[in-house]
Structure formats: structure tokens, C-alpha cells
């Protein structure tokens, strides 16, 4: 897929404010500081489309971007660590859960995990929740350029083994680097295959 246009549409504090649409949505989520904004900018080939911050946990709204006038890329608040109060964290959790449970046009939720780390409990718990809720998802490994190819393969093997302990079939897996634009074509081709 060639991304010709990527336009910011709106930010929503709750699901009731999200656009009423019949276009498919592909959402991106991950722990704070996983490189979500950089990945979104890389996929859309637009610097600064999603705001990149040095401080984790800056995405606090549901952000819709209209791609090629055909589908929405949705930037969700991160889960886990963010320098906010417990009440705010609960509010973010509610926003995320409302979106993934209720949004009818959600075709796939891309869960971002840092390729440099072994499976984290918070990621596995979130993935387990998606399975329980029957929400279609894929896993996107970010920051692959920060590892040697052998270490990357080793980390991916550990992740696949851990997932295989709970899942009969693994979800789609994508290995990415925002710096090198690795994985861009694979993710966009996957989206294209879903909306044909």
C-alpha cells in the first residue's frame, strides 16, 4: 500500500466522541516509551503527524488519522507506566477498554512491544485480555535496529515460545524499526489485505 494522504481528524476523550464512520480502523497501542508515535509517523511517512515526546505517557486521547480517505489509523493512550495519578491511569484504562470492546469498525489492534526486552507481564496480561474479549490483534516488535540480528532472533524466539504456552495459533507478528523503516511494507500490506 502506498500512503498518499494522512490527515489528522480528531482527538476524543471518550468513545462517544469518536467519529461515526463506516471506514475500517486499525489501532496502535503499547506501553509508554515503546516508540508508538515514531512508528505511526514512519508508517504514514509524515514527520510530526503523531507527537513524539521525550516524556513517556503523553498520548492521553484517542487520536484518529484518516489514511488515503479509506481507513483510520487510531493512536490510543499507552498502558502501564506514565507519570500521572492513579485516577488518571484508571481513566486511561477505561478509555482503552471502552474503545477495544465497543468500536465496531476496529479491524485490528496492533500491540507494540519493545524488541529489546523479554516478554513483560503487563504486555502478556493485555494480550490475554484481547484474547478473552475476542479482539483481533497483531504484535509489533519495535526498535529492532537497537539489537544485533542474532539477539533479535533470540528475543523473538523467547516471545513466540511464551505465547505458544497460551495460544494455539500465534497472532500476526511484525518486526519494525522506525529509524530504518523496517516492517513498514509488511504492516501496510497487512492492512491492505484486511480492507480489500
C-alpha positions as CSV (number, residue, x, y, z in Angstrom):
1,X,0.0,0.0,0.0
2,X,1.2,3.5,-0.8
3,X,0.1,6.1,1.7
4,X,-0.8,9.2,-0.3
5,X,-2.7,11.1,2.4
6,X,-2.6,11.0,6.2
7,X,-4.8,13.6,7.8
8,X,-5.4,14.2,11.5
9,X,-9.2,14.0,12.1
10,X,-9.9,14.4,15.8
11,X,-8.9,13.7,19.4
12,X,-11.5,12.1,21.7
13,X,-11.6,11.9,25.4
14,X,-14.1,9.0,25.4
15,X,-15.5,6.6,22.9
16,X,-18.8,8.6,22.4
17,X,-16.7,11.4,20.8
18,X,-15.0,9.2,18.2
19,X,-16.0,9.7,14.6
20,X,-19.2,7.9,13.4
21,X,-17.9,6.1,10.4
22,X,-18.1,3.0,8.2
23,X,-14.4,3.0,7.5
24,X,-12.2,0.3,9.0
25,X,-10.0,1.3,11.9
26,X,-6.5,-0.1,12.7
27,X,-5.4,1.0,16.2
28,X,-2.0,1.1,17.8
29,X,-1.3,0.7,21.5
30,X,1.7,-0.1,23.7
31,X,3.4,0.7,27.0
32,X,4.7,4.1,27.4
33,X,8.0,4.8,25.6
34,X,7.7,1.8,23.2
35,X,8.1,4.1,20.2
36,X,4.4,4.3,19.1
37,X,4.5,7.8,17.8
38,X,7.7,7.2,15.8
39,X,6.2,4.1,14.3
40,X,3.0,5.9,13.3
41,X,5.0,8.7,11.7
42,X,7.1,6.1,9.8
43,X,4.1,4.2,8.5
44,X,2.4,7.4,7.3
45,X,5.7,8.9,6.1
46,X,4.8,12.2,7.8
47,X,7.2,13.6,10.4
48,X,5.3,15.0,13.4
49,X,1.9,13.5,12.5
50,X,1.9,11.8,15.9
51,X,3.6,13.8,18.5
52,X,6.9,12.3,19.7
53,X,7.8,13.1,23.3
54,X,10.8,12.5,25.5
55,X,8.4,12.1,28.4
56,X,6.5,8.8,28.4
57,X,2.8,8.6,28.5
58,X,1.9,11.8,26.6
59,X,-0.8,10.3,24.4
60,X,-3.9,10.7,26.6
61,X,-6.6,10.8,24.0
62,X,-7.9,8.6,21.2
63,X,-6.4,10.2,18.0
64,X,-7.9,9.4,14.6
65,X,-5.9,9.9,11.4
66,X,-7.6,9.3,8.0
67,X,-5.4,7.4,5.6
68,X,-5.9,7.6,1.8
69,X,-9.6,8.5,2.6
70,X,-10.1,4.8,3.1
71,X,-9.2,3.8,6.6
72,X,-8.5,5.2,10.0
73,X,-5.2,4.8,11.9
74,X,-6.0,5.2,15.6
75,X,-3.4,6.2,18.1
76,X,-4.5,5.0,21.6
77,X,-3.2,6.1,25.0
78,X,-0.4,3.9,26.3
79,X,-0.9,1.4,29.1
80,X,1.4,0.9,32.1
81,X,3.9,3.5,33.3
82,X,3.0,7.1,32.9
83,X,3.8,10.0,35.3
84,X,0.2,10.5,36.2
85,X,-2.0,9.9,39.2
86,X,-3.7,6.5,39.8
87,X,-7.1,8.1,39.0
88,X,-5.7,9.3,35.6
89,X,-4.3,5.8,35.0
90,X,-7.7,4.3,35.7
91,X,-9.2,6.8,33.3
92,X,-6.8,5.8,30.6
93,X,-7.6,2.2,31.2
94,X,-11.3,2.8,30.9
95,X,-10.8,4.8,27.6
96,X,-8.7,1.9,26.1
97,X,-11.1,-0.8,27.2
98,X,-14.2,1.1,26.0
99,X,-12.6,1.6,22.6
100,X,-11.4,-2.0,22.0
101,X,-14.6,-3.6,23.4
102,X,-17.1,-1.2,21.7
103,X,-15.6,0.1,18.5
104,X,-17.4,-1.9,15.8
105,X,-15.1,-0.8,12.9
106,X,-11.9,-1.9,14.7
107,X,-10.4,-4.4,12.3
108,X,-7.1,-5.0,14.1
109,X,-5.3,-3.7,17.2
110,X,-1.6,-3.6,16.8
111,X,0.1,-4.1,20.2
112,X,3.6,-2.7,20.3
113,X,6.3,-4.3,22.4
114,X,10.0,-3.4,22.6
115,X,12.1,-6.0,20.8
116,X,14.9,-5.4,23.2
117,X,13.1,-6.9,26.2
118,X,11.8,-10.4,27.1
119,X,8.0,-10.7,27.4
120,X,6.8,-8.3,30.1
121,X,4.0,-9.3,32.4
122,X,1.9,-6.2,31.6
123,X,2.1,-6.9,27.8
124,X,1.2,-10.6,28.3
125,X,-1.8,-9.6,30.5
126,X,-3.1,-7.1,28.0
127,X,-2.7,-9.7,25.1
128,X,-4.5,-12.2,27.2
129,X,-7.4,-9.8,27.8
130,X,-7.7,-9.2,24.0
131,X,-7.9,-13.0,23.5
132,X,-10.6,-13.3,26.2
133,X,-12.6,-10.4,24.6
134,X,-12.2,-11.9,21.1
135,X,-10.5,-8.7,19.7
136,X,-8.4,-9.2,16.6
137,X,-4.8,-8.1,17.1
138,X,-1.2,-8.3,15.9
139,X,2.1,-7.8,17.7
140,X,4.5,-5.2,16.5
141,X,8.1,-5.5,17.8
142,X,9.7,-2.0,17.8
143,X,13.3,-0.8,18.0
144,X,14.7,-3.8,16.1
145,X,17.6,-1.7,14.9
146,X,18.9,-1.5,18.5
147,X,19.8,-5.2,18.5
148,X,22.2,-7.4,16.7
149,X,20.4,-9.8,14.3
150,X,21.2,-12.8,16.5
151,X,19.9,-11.1,19.7
152,X,16.8,-10.1,17.8
153,X,16.1,-13.6,16.7
154,X,16.8,-14.9,20.2
155,X,14.3,-12.4,21.7
156,X,11.7,-13.2,19.1
157,X,12.1,-16.9,19.8
158,X,11.6,-16.4,23.5
159,X,8.4,-14.3,22.8
160,X,7.0,-16.9,20.4
161,X,7.7,-19.7,22.9
162,X,6.0,-17.8,25.7
163,X,2.9,-17.0,23.6
164,X,2.7,-20.6,22.4
165,X,2.2,-21.7,26.0
166,X,-1.2,-20.0,26.0
167,X,-2.2,-19.7,22.3
168,X,-2.8,-22.4,19.8
169,X,-2.2,-20.0,16.9
170,X,0.1,-17.0,17.1
171,X,-1.2,-13.6,16.0
172,X,0.4,-11.8,13.1
173,X,3.9,-10.7,14.1
174,X,5.7,-7.7,12.7
175,X,9.3,-6.6,13.3
176,X,9.9,-2.9,12.9
177,X,12.5,-0.1,13.1
178,X,11.2,3.5,12.7
179,X,14.8,4.5,12.1
180,X,15.3,2.1,9.2
181,X,11.7,1.9,8.1
182,X,11.8,-1.8,8.6
183,X,8.4,-3.5,8.7
184,X,6.6,-0.6,7.1
185,X,5.6,-2.5,3.9
186,X,4.6,-5.6,5.9
187,X,2.2,-3.7,8.2
188,X,0.7,-1.6,5.3
189,X,0.3,-4.7,3.2
190,X,-1.5,-6.4,6.1
191,X,-3.9,-3.5,6.4
192,X,-4.5,-3.6,2.6
193,X,-5.3,-7.3,2.8
194,X,-7.9,-6.6,5.5
195,X,-9.8,-3.9,3.7
196,X,-9.8,-5.2,0.1
